[in-house]
Structures are given as structure tokens and as C-alpha cells.
Amino acid sequence: MEGKTALIMIDIINKMDFEGSENLLENARGIIEPLRELKRQAKENDIPVIYANDNFGLWHEDMNSLIEECKKGIGKEVIEQLLPEEKDYFLIKPKHSAFFGTQLDILLRKLEVENLILTGLSGDMCVLFTSSEAYMREFNLWVPGDCVASEVDEDHEASLRIINRSMFANVTPATETDIIEAF
């Protein structure tokens, strides 16, 4: 693997209190185990893990308060299985992209990261927007399709095609490749 890599987990901490969230929860259940394994591999290979999470209008909250608030929603079962660990980074974002209005770009430059593994919710919104901004910043991208979920399967597949075609990202599922071989 050339260059340093970071694993970005987008909107995993999610209350899921919006229209369509039942579908997103159902699809998110399918990414829990591949994402847990991917995070384990990242830790094993000293790859930083960065959570980038919506603030859900909670402008005065910190990570722990945001997690506790989001656990009140139907997303609790996903949250509890993918909680940030002590050495993980946690950024609160105001919009769809993990880059917009956050210190993500500064953090990645400080860590000398060249390769990004983008995962999380939802593929056709926040992962797609983050992929676009990461591509414009000239990061190499892997968006493992089995570690990303969307509300609607067709939208999920369409977003992966766009990410692959327009951002030149590898979209091979994590269960089909090793974290070291993805780039």
C-alpha cells in the first residue's frame, strides 16, 4: 500500500428519526459485521479511524452527548455495535460532506494520509458527497460497497457506480479484498 490510509466512518452514530429511516436501518444491519471487521483490520495495521458525524441540529453537543441522544432512536442497535474507541477521532459535521465545515482535511494532512476508506450512511447522500470532495482533494479512494448502506437499494447501487466511475474509487466489497491490497 502506497501512502498512509485512514478509515472514515460517516454518520454511523445516527438516531434514524426521519422518513425512510426504517429502510436505512434494515440495510445498515447488513454492513455491521463487514464494517466491524474492516475497523479491526484498520486497528491491526495502525490505520487511523475517523468518525464524521452529523450534528442532527445539536450544535452545543460533544461526542458523548451526541451518542447518547442518538441512542434514543431506532439506530441504537447499529450505534452500540460500532461505537468509537478511545484512540478514534470524532468530527461533528453540519452538512452532507465530512469535509464541509469540519477539520477533516487538516487532520488528514497532519496524519499525512493519501488513501481514504469511506464507509457508513448513507451511500447516496453523505458518502457520495464526501467521496466527491475527497476526489477533488486528490485522495485515493476505496468505498467498500458492503460497508455502506442507503435507504433504497437502487440508489445505493447507483451511488456506487457514480463513485466508481466519476471519482475513480475502488468499490470492491471489504469481504472480497484485504485492507492492505485495496489501493
C-alpha positions in Angstrom: 0.0 0.0 0.0 1.5 3.3 -1.1 0.9 6.3 1.2 -0.9 6.4 4.5 -4.5 5.4 4.8 -7.4 6.4 7.1 -10.8 4.8 7.6 -13.6 7.3 7.7 -16.9 6.1 9.2 -19.6 8.5 8.1 -22.9 9.0 10.1 -22.6 5.7 11.9 -23.9 7.4 15.0 -27.4 8.1 13.7 -30.7 8.5 15.5 -32.6 7.5 12.4 -35.6 9.6 13.2 -36.5 10.6 9.7 -38.8 9.4 7.0 -37.3 6.3 5.4 -35.1 5.5 8.4 -36.7 2.1 8.8 -35.3 1.1 5.4 -31.9 2.6 6.2 -31.8 0.7 9.5 -32.6 -2.6 7.7 -29.8 -2.0 5.2 -27.4 -0.8 7.9 -27.8 -4.1 9.7 -26.1 -5.7 6.8 -23.0 -3.6 7.0 -22.3 -4.0 10.7 -20.2 -7.2 10.5 -18.1 -6.2 7.4 -17.5 -2.8 9.0 -16.5 -4.2 12.3 -14.0 -6.5 10.6 -12.7 -3.6 8.5 -12.2 -1.5 11.6 -10.4 -4.4 13.3 -8.1 -4.6 10.3 -7.5 -0.9 10.4 -6.5 -1.0 14.1 -4.3 -4.0 13.4 -2.5 -2.0 10.7 -2.2 1.2 12.6 -4.7 2.9 10.3 -6.5 5.8 12.0 -10.2 5.6 12.3 -12.2 8.8 12.0 -15.9 9.1 12.7 -17.5 12.0 10.8 -21.0 12.6 12.1 -23.9 14.9 11.5 -24.8 17.1 14.4 -28.5 16.5 13.9 -29.1 20.1 14.9 -27.4 19.6 18.3 -25.0 22.5 17.9 -23.9 22.5 21.5 -23.2 18.8 21.9 -19.9 16.9 22.2 -19.3 13.3 21.0 -20.7 11.6 24.2 -23.8 13.8 24.3 -24.4 13.2 20.6 -24.0 9.4 21.0 -26.4 9.4 24.0 -29.0 11.4 22.1 -28.8 9.3 19.0 -29.2 6.1 21.1 -32.7 7.3 21.8 -33.7 6.5 18.2 -34.0 3.3 16.2 -30.4 3.5 15.2 -29.3 2.4 18.7 -28.5 -1.2 17.6 -26.1 0.0 15.0 -24.5 2.6 17.2 -23.9 0.1 20.1 -22.0 -2.3 17.8 -19.8 0.4 16.1 -19.0 2.8 18.9 -15.9 5.0 18.7 -13.0 3.6 20.7 -10.5 5.6 22.8 -8.0 6.4 20.1 -10.6 7.1 17.3 -11.1 10.6 16.0 -14.6 12.1 16.1 -15.7 15.1 14.0 -19.1 16.6 14.0 -20.3 17.9 10.6 -23.0 20.3 9.8 -23.9 19.1 6.3 -23.6 16.0 4.0 -19.9 16.0 3.3 -17.5 15.1 6.0 -15.2 17.8 4.7 -17.7 20.7 4.7 -17.3 22.8 7.8 -15.0 20.4 9.6 -11.3 20.0 10.3 -11.2 16.7 8.4 -8.9 18.0 5.6 -6.5 19.5 8.2 -6.5 16.3 10.2 -5.8 14.1 7.1 -2.9 16.4 6.1 -1.5 16.3 9.6 -1.6 12.5 9.5 -0.1 12.5 6.0 -3.0 10.5 4.6 -3.2 9.8 0.9 -5.7 7.0 0.8 -9.2 7.1 2.3 -11.6 4.2 3.0 -15.1 5.8 3.1 -17.8 3.8 4.8 -21.1 4.5 6.5 -24.5 6.0 6.0 -25.9 6.8 3.6 -24.2 5.9 0.3 -26.4 8.0 -1.9 -26.0 11.1 0.3 -23.2 11.7 2.8 -20.8 9.0 1.5 -21.4 10.3 -2.1 -20.8 13.9 -1.2 -17.7 13.0 0.9 -16.4 10.9 -2.0 -16.7 13.9 -4.3 -14.8 16.2 -2.0 -12.2 13.6 -1.3 -11.6 13.1 -5.0 -11.3 16.9 -5.6 -8.6 16.9 -2.9 -6.8 14.1 -4.8 -7.2 11.3 -2.2 -7.2 7.8 -3.5 -10.5 6.2 -2.6 -11.9 2.8 -1.6 -15.6 2.8 -0.8 -16.3 -0.9 0.0 -19.9 -1.5 -1.1 -20.6 -3.8 1.8 -19.6 -1.2 4.4 -22.0 1.5 3.0 -25.8 1.5 3.3 -28.6 3.6 1.8 -32.4 3.7 2.3 -33.1 2.4 -1.2 -31.1 -0.4 -2.9 -31.3 1.1 -6.3 -30.0 4.4 -5.1 -27.2 2.6 -3.2 -26.1 0.8 -6.4 -26.4 4.0 -8.5 -24.2 5.9 -6.0 -21.5 3.2 -6.0 -21.5 3.3 -9.8 -21.1 7.1 -9.7 -18.4 6.9 -7.0 -16.5 4.3 -9.1 -16.9 6.0 -12.5 -16.6 9.6 -11.5 -14.3 9.5 -8.5 -12.3 6.5 -9.8 -12.8 4.8 -6.4 -12.4 1.1 -5.8 -15.9 -0.1 -4.7 -14.9 -3.8 -4.1 -16.6 -5.1 -1.0 -14.4 -5.4 2.1 -15.2 -9.1 2.3 -13.5 -9.6 -1.1 -10.3 -7.8 -0.5 -7.7 -7.1 2.2 -7.4 -3.6 3.6 -3.7 -3.6 2.5 -4.5 -4.5 -1.1 -7.4 -2.1 -1.7 -5.3 0.7 -3.1 
